[in-house]
Structure formats: structure tokens, C-alpha cells
Amino acid sequence: MKKNTFTFILLLFIGLVAGSLVGQLLVSVPALAFLTKSVDLSWQPKADLLVIKYDLQFQMKLNLISLVGLVAAFWIFRRL
């Protein structure tokens, strides 16, 4: 299988989503609270160019489990 950028980005996205889902499932376990604490990252590019105006918002919540999913996805990509 040929490795390409689309496959890489898709696997990273799937890894982040899978890690976030596992993190949400582990929220009820008090012993693993340090793994499920999330950090909010946001970026809001906007411009008013008189002809066109745009306002975008990107927000990401990261926790240690989602980072583990990201690393696992990278490892899977390397194994392909």
C-alpha cells in the first residue's frame, strides 16, 4: 500500500477521535482522572476585506488518552 498524505492525516484524525472516545469512557473512573483532564486549544482566524468577511473557529480538546491514540495512529501508519 502506498503511503500518502491523505492516509496519514486520516489515520491521525481517527487516532485522535478514538483516543477522545476512550477518554470520555474513562471519565467515571476516579483513579484515571489524570488521563482524562483535557486542555482546550482554539484558533479563530478572521478578516474583513471589505468585499468578503470571514470568521472561522477551530477548537480541539486534548487529553493524554487522545495523545496516546495519536501516537498509536502514527505507529500504525509507519507499519503500513
PDB file of N, CA, C and O in Angstrom:
ATOM      1  N   MET A   1       0.846  -1.174   0.000  1.00  0.00           N
ATOM      2  CA  MET A   1       0.000   0.000   0.000  1.00  0.00           C
ATOM      3  C   MET A   1       0.896   1.244   0.000  1.00  0.00           C
ATOM      4  O   MET A   1       1.848   1.343   0.775  1.00  0.00           O
ATOM      5  N   LYS A   2       0.576   2.164  -0.866  1.00  0.00           N
ATOM      6  CA  LYS A   2       1.362   3.387  -0.971  1.00  0.00           C
ATOM      7  C   LYS A   2       0.978   4.344   0.152  1.00  0.00           C
ATOM      8  O   LYS A   2      -0.203   4.591   0.400  1.00  0.00           O
ATOM      9  N   LYS A   3       1.986   4.871   0.820  1.00  0.00           N
ATOM     10  CA  LYS A   3       1.748   5.854   1.876  1.00  0.00           C
ATOM     11  C   LYS A   3       1.595   7.228   1.232  1.00  0.00           C
ATOM     12  O   LYS A   3       2.402   7.623   0.390  1.00  0.00           O
ATOM     13  N   ASN A   4       0.572   7.936   1.629  1.00  0.00           N
ATOM     14  CA  ASN A   4       0.411   9.293   1.133  1.00  0.00           C
ATOM     15  C   ASN A   4      -0.098  10.198   2.250  1.00  0.00           C
ATOM     16  O   ASN A   4      -0.424   9.732   3.342  1.00  0.00           O
ATOM     17  N   THR A   5      -0.159  11.451   1.974  1.00  0.00           N
ATOM     18  CA  THR A   5      -0.526  12.446   2.980  1.00  0.00           C
ATOM     19  C   THR A   5      -1.960  12.280   3.452  1.00  0.00           C
ATOM     20  O   THR A   5      -2.248  12.433   4.639  1.00  0.00           O
ATOM     21  N   PHE A   6      -2.862  11.965   2.524  1.00  0.00           N
ATOM     22  CA  PHE A   6      -4.266  11.803   2.907  1.00  0.00           C
ATOM     23  C   PHE A   6      -4.428  10.656   3.899  1.00  0.00           C
ATOM     24  O   PHE A   6      -5.157  10.791   4.881  1.00  0.00           O
ATOM     25  N   THR A   7      -3.766   9.542   3.659  1.00  0.00           N
ATOM     26  CA  THR A   7      -3.830   8.402   4.566  1.00  0.00           C
ATOM     27  C   THR A   7      -3.261   8.776   5.931  1.00  0.00           C
ATOM     28  O   THR A   7      -3.814   8.395   6.962  1.00  0.00           O
ATOM     29  N   PHE A   8      -2.170   9.511   5.938  1.00  0.00           N
ATOM     30  CA  PHE A   8      -1.545   9.941   7.182  1.00  0.00           C
ATOM     31  C   PHE A   8      -2.485  10.816   7.997  1.00  0.00           C
ATOM     32  O   PHE A   8      -2.667  10.585   9.193  1.00  0.00           O
ATOM     33  N   ILE A   9      -3.078  11.808   7.368  1.00  0.00           N
ATOM     34  CA  ILE A   9      -3.983  12.718   8.067  1.00  0.00           C
ATOM     35  C   ILE A   9      -5.237  11.982   8.535  1.00  0.00           C
ATOM     36  O   ILE A   9      -5.725  12.231   9.637  1.00  0.00           O
ATOM     37  N   LEU A  10      -5.755  11.090   7.717  1.00  0.00           N
ATOM     38  CA  LEU A  10      -6.936  10.321   8.089  1.00  0.00           C
ATOM     39  C   LEU A  10      -6.653   9.438   9.297  1.00  0.00           C
ATOM     40  O   LEU A  10      -7.465   9.379  10.220  1.00  0.00           O
ATOM     41  N   LEU A  11      -5.526   8.757   9.306  1.00  0.00           N
ATOM     42  CA  LEU A  11      -5.179   7.911  10.442  1.00  0.00           C
ATOM     43  C   LEU A  11      -4.960   8.735  11.707  1.00  0.00           C
ATOM     44  O   LEU A  11      -5.375   8.317  12.788  1.00  0.00           O
ATOM     45  N   LEU A  12      -4.320   9.887  11.596  1.00  0.00           N
ATOM     46  CA  LEU A  12      -4.134  10.740  12.767  1.00  0.00           C
ATOM     47  C   LEU A  12      -5.470  11.223  13.320  1.00  0.00           C
ATOM     48  O   LEU A  12      -5.669  11.257  14.535  1.00  0.00           O
ATOM     49  N   PHE A  13      -6.381  11.593  12.431  1.00  0.00           N
ATOM     50  CA  PHE A  13      -7.713  12.040  12.851  1.00  0.00           C
ATOM     51  C   PHE A  13      -8.465  10.908  13.547  1.00  0.00           C
ATOM     52  O   PHE A  13      -9.088  11.119  14.587  1.00  0.00           O
ATOM     53  N   ILE A  14      -8.406   9.713  12.974  1.00  0.00           N
ATOM     54  CA  ILE A  14      -9.073   8.560  13.581  1.00  0.00           C
ATOM     55  C   ILE A  14      -8.464   8.241  14.941  1.00  0.00           C
ATOM     56  O   ILE A  14      -9.185   7.898  15.878  1.00  0.00           O
ATOM     57  N   GLY A  15      -7.143   8.350  15.055  1.00  0.00           N
ATOM     58  CA  GLY A  15      -6.485   8.111  16.333  1.00  0.00           C
ATOM     59  C   GLY A  15      -6.898   9.109  17.397  1.00  0.00           C
ATOM     60  O   GLY A  15      -7.123   8.735  18.548  1.00  0.00           O
ATOM     61  N   LEU A  16      -7.001  10.393  17.017  1.00  0.00           N
ATOM     62  CA  LEU A  16      -7.443  11.414  17.971  1.00  0.00           C
ATOM     63  C   LEU A  16      -8.883  11.183  18.419  1.00  0.00           C
ATOM     64  O   LEU A  16      -9.199  11.306  19.603  1.00  0.00           O
ATOM     65  N   VAL A  17      -9.746  10.850  17.475  1.00  0.00           N
ATOM     66  CA  VAL A  17     -11.153  10.624  17.811  1.00  0.00           C
ATOM     67  C   VAL A  17     -11.300   9.383  18.688  1.00  0.00           C
ATOM     68  O   VAL A  17     -12.047   9.395  19.667  1.00  0.00           O
ATOM     69  N   ALA A  18     -10.586   8.312  18.335  1.00  0.00           N
ATOM     70  CA  ALA A  18     -10.661   7.093  19.140  1.00  0.00           C
ATOM     71  C   ALA A  18     -10.127   7.340  20.546  1.00  0.00           C
ATOM     72  O   ALA A  18     -10.718   6.873  21.520  1.00  0.00           O
ATOM     73  N   GLY A  19      -9.029   8.059  20.664  1.00  0.00           N
ATOM     74  CA  GLY A  19      -8.489   8.378  21.978  1.00  0.00           C
ATOM     75  C   GLY A  19      -9.433   9.241  22.793  1.00  0.00           C
ATOM     76  O   GLY A  19      -9.564   9.047  24.002  1.00  0.00           O
ATOM     77  N   SER A  20     -10.085  10.184  22.150  1.00  0.00           N
ATOM     78  CA  SER A  20     -11.047  11.034  22.853  1.00  0.00           C
ATOM     79  C   SER A  20     -12.258  10.234  23.332  1.00  0.00           C
ATOM     80  O   SER A  20     -12.773  10.470  24.425  1.00  0.00           O
ATOM     81  N   LEU A  21     -12.707   9.286  22.507  1.00  0.00           N
ATOM     82  CA  LEU A  21     -13.838   8.443  22.916  1.00  0.00           C
ATOM     83  C   LEU A  21     -13.465   7.578  24.112  1.00  0.00           C
ATOM     84  O   LEU A  21     -14.254   7.443  25.047  1.00  0.00           O
ATOM     85  N   VAL A  22     -12.283   6.998  24.095  1.00  0.00           N
ATOM     86  CA  VAL A  22     -11.827   6.206  25.236  1.00  0.00           C
ATOM     87  C   VAL A  22     -11.691   7.092  26.468  1.00  0.00           C
ATOM     88  O   VAL A  22     -12.038   6.677  27.574  1.00  0.00           O
ATOM     89  N   GLY A  23     -11.194   8.299  26.285  1.00  0.00           N
ATOM     90  CA  GLY A  23     -11.090   9.237  27.397  1.00  0.00           C
ATOM     91  C   GLY A  23     -12.443   9.570  27.996  1.00  0.00           C
ATOM     92  O   GLY A  23     -12.566   9.683  29.216  1.00  0.00           O
ATOM     93  N   GLN A  24     -13.463   9.730  27.158  1.00  0.00           N
ATOM     94  CA  GLN A  24     -14.807  10.007  27.655  1.00  0.00           C
ATOM     95  C   GLN A  24     -15.373   8.816  28.421  1.00  0.00           C
ATOM     96  O   GLN A  24     -16.112   8.990  29.389  1.00  0.00           O
ATOM     97  N   LEU A  25     -15.028   7.612  27.989  1.00  0.00           N
ATOM     98  CA  LEU A  25     -15.489   6.420  28.699  1.00  0.00           C
ATOM     99  C   LEU A  25     -14.801   6.270  30.055  1.00  0.00           C
ATOM    100  O   LEU A  25     -15.385   5.714  30.985  1.00  0.00           O
ATOM    101  N   LEU A  26     -13.572   6.759  30.174  1.00  0.00           N
ATOM    102  CA  LEU A  26     -12.814   6.619  31.412  1.00  0.00           C
ATOM    103  C   LEU A  26     -13.022   7.768  32.392  1.00  0.00           C
ATOM    104  O   LEU A  26     -12.395   7.781  33.451  1.00  0.00           O
ATOM    105  N   VAL A  27     -13.878   8.728  32.072  1.00  0.00           N
ATOM    106  CA  VAL A  27     -14.114   9.866  32.961  1.00  0.00           C
ATOM    107  C   VAL A  27     -14.686   9.396  34.297  1.00  0.00           C
ATOM    108  O   VAL A  27     -14.393   9.991  35.334  1.00  0.00           O
ATOM    109  N   SER A  28     -15.489   8.350  34.287  1.00  0.00           N
ATOM    110  CA  SER A  28     -16.133   7.897  35.522  1.00  0.00           C
ATOM    111  C   SER A  28     -15.191   7.124  36.441  1.00  0.00           C
ATOM    112  O   SER A  28     -15.574   6.805  37.566  1.00  0.00           O
ATOM    113  N   VAL A  29     -13.974   6.813  36.002  1.00  0.00           N
ATOM    114  CA  VAL A  29     -13.011   6.090  36.830  1.00  0.00           C
ATOM    115  C   VAL A  29     -12.133   7.110  37.558  1.00  0.00           C
ATOM    116  O   VAL A  29     -11.307   7.767  36.924  1.00  0.00           O
ATOM    117  N   PRO A  30     -12.294   7.252  38.863  1.00  0.00           N
ATOM    118  CA  PRO A  30     -11.547   8.296  39.583  1.00  0.00           C
ATOM    119  C   PRO A  30     -10.036   8.072  39.598  1.00  0.00           C
ATOM    120  O   PRO A  30      -9.279   9.041  39.658  1.00  0.00           O
ATOM    121  N   ALA A  31      -9.586   6.837  39.545  1.00  0.00           N
ATOM    122  CA  ALA A  31      -8.145   6.560  39.584  1.00  0.00           C
ATOM    123  C   ALA A  31      -7.439   7.022  38.310  1.00  0.00           C
ATOM    124  O   ALA A  31      -6.226   7.230  38.320  1.00  0.00           O
ATOM    125  N   LEU A  32      -8.176   7.183  37.227  1.00  0.00           N
ATOM    126  CA  LEU A  32      -7.592   7.598  35.946  1.00  0.00           C
ATOM    127  C   LEU A  32      -7.930   9.038  35.595  1.00  0.00           C
ATOM    128  O   LEU A  32      -7.930   9.410  34.421  1.00  0.00           O
ATOM    129  N   ALA A  33      -8.215   9.841  36.595  1.00  0.00           N
ATOM    130  CA  ALA A  33      -8.612  11.225  36.347  1.00  0.00           C
ATOM    131  C   ALA A  33      -7.501  12.033  35.680  1.00  0.00           C
ATOM    132  O   ALA A  33      -7.786  12.953  34.913  1.00  0.00           O
ATOM    133  N   PHE A  34      -6.246  11.707  35.958  1.00  0.00           N
ATOM    134  CA  PHE A  34      -5.145  12.452  35.350  1.00  0.00           C
ATOM    135  C   PHE A  34      -5.050  12.199  33.846  1.00  0.00           C
ATOM    136  O   PHE A  34      -4.497  13.025  33.119  1.00  0.00           O
ATOM    137  N   LEU A  35      -5.576  11.080  33.371  1.00  0.00           N
ATOM    138  CA  LEU A  35      -5.559  10.788  31.939  1.00  0.00           C
ATOM    139  C   LEU A  35      -6.678  11.494  31.186  1.00  0.00           C
ATOM    140  O   LEU A  35      -6.575  11.713  29.979  1.00  0.00           O
ATOM    141  N   THR A  36      -7.732  11.844  31.882  1.00  0.00           N
ATOM    142  CA  THR A  36      -8.917  12.384  31.208  1.00  0.00           C
ATOM    143  C   THR A  36      -9.066  13.893  31.343  1.00  0.00           C
ATOM    144  O   THR A  36     -10.012  14.465  30.800  1.00  0.00           O
ATOM    145  N   LYS A  37      -8.155  14.551  32.054  1.00  0.00           N
ATOM    146  CA  LYS A  37      -8.222  16.021  32.117  1.00  0.00           C
ATOM    147  C   LYS A  37      -7.847  16.570  30.750  1.00  0.00           C
ATOM    148  O   LYS A  37      -6.811  16.211  30.190  1.00  0.00           O
ATOM    149  N   SER A  38      -8.683  17.429  30.224  1.00  0.00           N
ATOM    150  CA  SER A  38      -8.446  17.926  28.870  1.00  0.00           C
ATOM    151  C   SER A  38      -8.009  19.384  28.884  1.00  0.00           C
ATOM    152  O   SER A  38      -8.308  20.144  29.805  1.00  0.00           O
ATOM    153  N   VAL A  39      -7.301  19.737  27.840  1.00  0.00           N
ATOM    154  CA  VAL A  39      -6.833  21.100  27.623  1.00  0.00           C
ATOM    155  C   VAL A  39      -7.490  21.602  26.346  1.00  0.00           C
ATOM    156  O   VAL A  39      -7.464  20.922  25.320  1.00  0.00           O
ATOM    157  N   ASP A  40      -8.074  22.780  26.410  1.00  0.00           N
ATOM    158  CA  ASP A  40      -8.730  23.364  25.238  1.00  0.00           C
ATOM    159  C   ASP A  40      -7.722  24.173  24.430  1.00  0.00           C
ATOM    160  O   ASP A  40      -7.033  25.042  24.963  1.00  0.00           O
ATOM    161  N   LEU A  41      -7.649  23.879  23.156  1.00  0.00           N
ATOM    162  CA  LEU A  41      -6.847  24.656  22.221  1.00  0.00           C
ATOM    163  C   LEU A  41      -7.795  25.246  21.191  1.00  0.00           C
ATOM    164  O   LEU A  41      -8.627  24.533  20.631  1.00  0.00           O
ATOM    165  N   SER A  42      -7.678  26.540  20.939  1.00  0.00           N
ATOM    166  CA  SER A  42      -8.565  27.149  19.947  1.00  0.00           C
ATOM    167  C   SER A  42      -7.792  28.143  19.100  1.00  0.00           C
ATOM    168  O   SER A  42      -6.804  28.736  19.533  1.00  0.00           O
ATOM    169  N   TRP A  43      -8.279  28.302  17.874  1.00  0.00           N
ATOM    170  CA  TRP A  43      -7.696  29.232  16.921  1.00  0.00           C
ATOM    171  C   TRP A  43      -8.850  29.856  16.158  1.00  0.00           C
ATOM    172  O   TRP A  43      -9.692  29.135  15.623  1.00  0.00           O
ATOM    173  N   GLN A  44      -8.908  31.190  16.095  1.00  0.00           N
ATOM    174  CA  GLN A  44     -10.022  31.887  15.465  1.00  0.00           C
ATOM    175  C   GLN A  44      -9.523  32.886  14.430  1.00  0.00           C
ATOM    176  O   GLN A  44      -9.418  34.079  14.713  1.00  0.00           O
ATOM    177  N   PRO A  45      -9.217  32.398  13.235  1.00  0.00           N
ATOM    178  CA  PRO A  45      -8.823  33.357  12.190  1.00  0.00           C
ATOM    179  C   PRO A  45     -10.048  34.099  11.659  1.00  0.00           C
ATOM    180  O   PRO A  45     -11.101  33.501  11.435  1.00  0.00           O
ATOM    181  N   LYS A  46      -9.898  35.391  11.465  1.00  0.00           N
ATOM    182  CA  LYS A  46     -10.985  36.188  10.892  1.00  0.00           C
ATOM    183  C   LYS A  46     -10.400  37.380  10.154  1.00  0.00           C
ATOM    184  O   LYS A  46      -9.308  37.857  10.463  1.00  0.00           O
ATOM    185  N   ALA A  47     -11.155  37.845   9.173  1.00  0.00           N
ATOM    186  CA  ALA A  47     -10.714  39.002   8.397  1.00  0.00           C
ATOM    187  C   ALA A  47     -11.931  39.723   7.830  1.00  0.00           C
ATOM    188  O   ALA A  47     -12.974  39.122   7.575  1.00  0.00           O
ATOM    189  N   ASP A  48     -11.766  41.014   7.644  1.00  0.00           N
ATOM    190  CA  ASP A  48     -12.772  41.838   6.984  1.00  0.00           C
ATOM    191  C   ASP A  48     -12.053  42.568   5.852  1.00  0.00           C
ATOM    192  O   ASP A  48     -11.324  43.532   6.084  1.00  0.00           O
ATOM    193  N   LEU A  49     -12.267  42.095   4.627  1.00  0.00           N
ATOM    194  CA  LEU A  49     -11.572  42.634   3.462  1.00  0.00           C
ATOM    195  C   LEU A  49     -12.469  43.550   2.622  1.00  0.00           C
ATOM    196  O   LEU A  49     -12.203  43.764   1.439  1.00  0.00           O
ATOM    197  N   LEU A  50     -13.514  44.082   3.223  1.00  0.00           N
ATOM    198  CA  LEU A  50     -14.500  44.971   2.600  1.00  0.00           C
ATOM    199  C   LEU A  50     -15.363  44.265   1.564  1.00  0.00           C
ATOM    200  O   LEU A  50     -16.558  44.548   1.475  1.00  0.00           O
ATOM    201  N   VAL A  51     -14.807  43.375   0.796  1.00  0.00           N
ATOM    202  CA  VAL A  51     -15.584  42.631  -0.190  1.00  0.00           C
ATOM    203  C   VAL A  51     -16.075  41.315   0.402  1.00  0.00           C
ATOM    204  O   VAL A  51     -17.190  40.870   0.132  1.00  0.00           O
ATOM    205  N   ILE A  52     -15.244  40.724   1.189  1.00  0.00           N
ATOM    206  CA  ILE A  52     -15.581  39.453   1.819  1.00  0.00           C
ATOM    207  C   ILE A  52     -15.153  39.499   3.283  1.00  0.00           C
ATOM    208  O   ILE A  52     -14.134  40.090   3.638  1.00  0.00           O
ATOM    209  N   LYS A  53     -15.950  38.868   4.102  1.00  0.00           N
ATOM    210  CA  LYS A  53     -15.663  38.822   5.528  1.00  0.00           C
ATOM    211  C   LYS A  53     -15.822  37.378   5.985  1.00  0.00           C
ATOM    212  O   LYS A  53     -16.810  36.720   5.658  1.00  0.00           O
ATOM    213  N   TYR A  54     -14.845  36.892   6.743  1.00  0.00           N
ATOM    214  CA  TYR A  54     -14.965  35.527   7.243  1.00  0.00           C
ATOM    215  C   TYR A  54     -14.533  35.467   8.698  1.00  0.00           C
ATOM    216  O   TYR A  54     -13.742  36.279   9.178  1.00  0.00           O
ATOM    217  N   ASP A  55     -15.079  34.484   9.369  1.00  0.00           N
ATOM    218  CA  ASP A  55     -14.782  34.251  10.777  1.00  0.00           C
ATOM    219  C   ASP A  55     -14.856  32.740  10.999  1.00  0.00           C
ATOM    220  O   ASP A  55     -15.936  32.152  10.938  1.00  0.00           O
ATOM    221  N   LEU A  56     -13.728  32.125  11.250  1.00  0.00           N
ATOM    222  CA  LEU A  56     -13.655  30.688  11.470  1.00  0.00           C
ATOM    223  C   LEU A  56     -13.249  30.410  12.910  1.00  0.00           C
ATOM    224  O   LEU A  56     -12.571  31.216  13.547  1.00  0.00           O
ATOM    225  N   GLN A  57     -13.671  29.269  13.407  1.00  0.00           N
ATOM    226  CA  GLN A  57     -13.270  28.879  14.749  1.00  0.00           C
ATOM    227  C   GLN A  57     -12.892  27.404  14.733  1.00  0.00           C
ATOM    228  O   GLN A  57     -13.687  26.556  14.327  1.00  0.00           O
ATOM    229  N   PHE A  58     -11.683  27.107  15.174  1.00  0.00           N
ATOM    230  CA  PHE A  58     -11.206  25.746  15.318  1.00  0.00           C
ATOM    231  C   PHE A  58     -10.926  25.513  16.795  1.00  0.00           C
ATOM    232  O   PHE A  58     -10.229  26.300  17.436  1.00  0.00           O
ATOM    233  N   GLN A  59     -11.469  24.431  17.326  1.00  0.00           N
ATOM    234  CA  GLN A  59     -11.274  24.132  18.734  1.00  0.00           C
ATOM    235  C   GLN A  59     -10.954  22.656  18.887  1.00  0.00           C
ATOM    236  O   GLN A  59     -11.575  21.808  18.247  1.00  0.00           O
ATOM    237  N   MET A  60      -9.983  22.353  19.737  1.00  0.00           N
ATOM    238  CA  MET A  60      -9.578  20.983  19.962  1.00  0.00           C
ATOM    239  C   MET A  60      -9.410  20.771  21.465  1.00  0.00           C
ATOM    240  O   MET A  60      -8.816  21.602  22.152  1.00  0.00           O
ATOM    241  N   LYS A  61      -9.930  19.666  21.967  1.00  0.00           N
ATOM    242  CA  LYS A  61      -9.746  19.294  23.363  1.00  0.00           C
ATOM    243  C   LYS A  61      -8.809  18.096  23.387  1.00  0.00           C
ATOM    244  O   LYS A  61      -9.133  17.032  22.859  1.00  0.00           O
ATOM    245  N   LEU A  62      -7.666  18.272  23.991  1.00  0.00           N
ATOM    246  CA  LEU A  62      -6.675  17.209  24.071  1.00  0.00           C
ATOM    247  C   LEU A  62      -6.544  16.694  25.493  1.00  0.00           C
ATOM    248  O   LEU A  62      -6.565  17.470  26.448  1.00  0.00           O
ATOM    249  N   ASN A  63      -6.410  15.384  25.628  1.00  0.00           N
ATOM    250  CA  ASN A  63      -6.069  14.772  26.901  1.00  0.00           C
ATOM    251  C   ASN A  63      -5.000  13.715  26.628  1.00  0.00           C
ATOM    252  O   ASN A  63      -4.659  13.457  25.474  1.00  0.00           O
ATOM    253  N   LEU A  64      -4.484  13.119  27.666  1.00  0.00           N
ATOM    254  CA  LEU A  64      -3.394  12.161  27.483  1.00  0.00           C
ATOM    255  C   LEU A  64      -3.837  10.936  26.688  1.00  0.00           C
ATOM    256  O   LEU A  64      -3.052  10.390  25.913  1.00  0.00           O
ATOM    257  N   ILE A  65      -5.061  10.505  26.865  1.00  0.00           N
ATOM    258  CA  ILE A  65      -5.545   9.342  26.127  1.00  0.00           C
ATOM    259  C   ILE A  65      -5.649   9.656  24.635  1.00  0.00           C
ATOM    260  O   ILE A  65      -5.334   8.799  23.809  1.00  0.00           O
ATOM    261  N   SER A  66      -6.081  10.854  24.275  1.00  0.00           N
ATOM    262  CA  SER A  66      -6.157  11.204  22.852  1.00  0.00           C
ATOM    263  C   SER A  66      -4.761  11.314  22.251  1.00  0.00           C
ATOM    264  O   SER A  66      -4.571  11.003  21.075  1.00  0.00           O
ATOM    265  N   LEU A  67      -3.778  11.753  23.043  1.00  0.00           N
ATOM    266  CA  LEU A  67      -2.404  11.773  22.550  1.00  0.00           C
ATOM    267  C   LEU A  67      -1.867  10.358  22.361  1.00  0.00           C
ATOM    268  O   LEU A  67      -1.090  10.115  21.437  1.00  0.00           O
ATOM    269  N   VAL A  68      -2.266   9.426  23.214  1.00  0.00           N
ATOM    270  CA  VAL A  68      -1.891   8.021  23.036  1.00  0.00           C
ATOM    271  C   VAL A  68      -2.507   7.496  21.740  1.00  0.00           C
ATOM    272  O   VAL A  68      -1.854   6.760  21.001  1.00  0.00           O
ATOM    273  N   GLY A  69      -3.749   7.865  21.461  1.00  0.00           N
ATOM    274  CA  GLY A  69      -4.387   7.479  20.198  1.00  0.00           C
ATOM    275  C   GLY A  69      -3.660   8.060  19.002  1.00  0.00           C
ATOM    276  O   GLY A  69      -3.532   7.404  17.968  1.00  0.00           O
ATOM    277  N   LEU A  70      -3.185   9.284  19.139  1.00  0.00           N
ATOM    278  CA  LEU A  70      -2.423   9.926  18.063  1.00  0.00           C
ATOM    279  C   LEU A  70      -1.108   9.186  17.815  1.00  0.00           C
ATOM    280  O   LEU A  70      -0.741   8.941  16.666  1.00  0.00           O
ATOM    281  N   VAL A  71      -0.411   8.836  18.870  1.00  0.00           N
ATOM    282  CA  VAL A  71       0.849   8.088  18.736  1.00  0.00           C
ATOM    283  C   VAL A  71       0.592   6.706  18.151  1.00  0.00           C
ATOM    284  O   VAL A  71       1.370   6.232  17.324  1.00  0.00           O
ATOM    285  N   ALA A  72      -0.489   6.056  18.571  1.00  0.00           N
ATOM    286  CA  ALA A  72      -0.828   4.745  18.019  1.00  0.00           C
ATOM    287  C   ALA A  72      -1.141   4.838  16.528  1.00  0.00           C
ATOM    288  O   ALA A  72      -0.755   3.962  15.755  1.00  0.00           O
ATOM    289  N   ALA A  73      -1.829   5.883  16.130  1.00  0.00           N
ATOM    290  CA  ALA A  73      -2.129   6.066  14.703  1.00  0.00           C
ATOM    291  C   ALA A  73      -0.857   6.301  13.910  1.00  0.00           C
ATOM    292  O   ALA A  73      -0.715   5.787  12.800  1.00  0.00           O
ATOM    293  N   PHE A  74       0.064   7.068  14.464  1.00  0.00           N
ATOM    294  CA  PHE A  74       1.348   7.287  13.796  1.00  0.00           C
ATOM    295  C   PHE A  74       2.122   5.974  13.678  1.00  0.00           C
ATOM    296  O   PHE A  74       2.736   5.700  12.647  1.00  0.00           O
ATOM    297  N   TRP A  75       2.090   5.174  14.728  1.00  0.00           N
ATOM    298  CA  TRP A  75       2.765   3.880  14.704  1.00  0.00           C
ATOM    299  C   TRP A  75       2.144   2.965  13.648  1.00  0.00           C
ATOM    300  O   TRP A  75       2.869   2.283  12.924  1.00  0.00           O
ATOM    301  N   ILE A  76       0.824   2.944  13.553  1.00  0.00           N
ATOM    302  CA  ILE A  76       0.149   2.142  12.530  1.00  0.00           C
ATOM    303  C   ILE A  76       0.529   2.606  11.138  1.00  0.00           C
ATOM    304  O   ILE A  76       0.754   1.785  10.249  1.00  0.00           O
ATOM    305  N   PHE A  77       0.603   3.918  10.940  1.00  0.00           N
ATOM    306  CA  PHE A  77       0.995   4.439   9.634  1.00  0.00           C
ATOM    307  C   PHE A  77       2.408   3.999   9.260  1.00  0.00           C
ATOM    308  O   PHE A  77       2.666   3.650   8.109  1.00  0.00           O
ATOM    309  N   ARG A  78       3.311   4.015  10.221  1.00  0.00           N
ATOM    310  CA  ARG A  78       4.685   3.589   9.960  1.00  0.00           C
ATOM    311  C   ARG A  78       4.764   2.100   9.626  1.00  0.00           C
ATOM    312  O   ARG A  78       5.646   1.678   8.878  1.00  0.00           O
ATOM    313  N   ARG A  79       3.841   1.299  10.178  1.00  0.00           N
ATOM    314  CA  ARG A  79       3.837  -0.136   9.940  1.00  0.00           C
ATOM    315  C   ARG A  79       3.221  -0.502   8.597  1.00  0.00           C
ATOM    316  O   ARG A  79       3.411  -1.624   8.128  1.00  0.00           O
ATOM    317  N   LEU A  80       2.492   0.405   7.968  1.00  0.00           N
ATOM    318  CA  LEU A  80       1.868   0.107   6.660  1.00  0.00           C
ATOM    319  C   LEU A  80       2.906  -0.075   5.592  1.00  0.00           C
ATOM    320  O   LEU A  80       2.564  -0.330   4.437  1.00  0.00           O
TER     321      LEU A  80
END
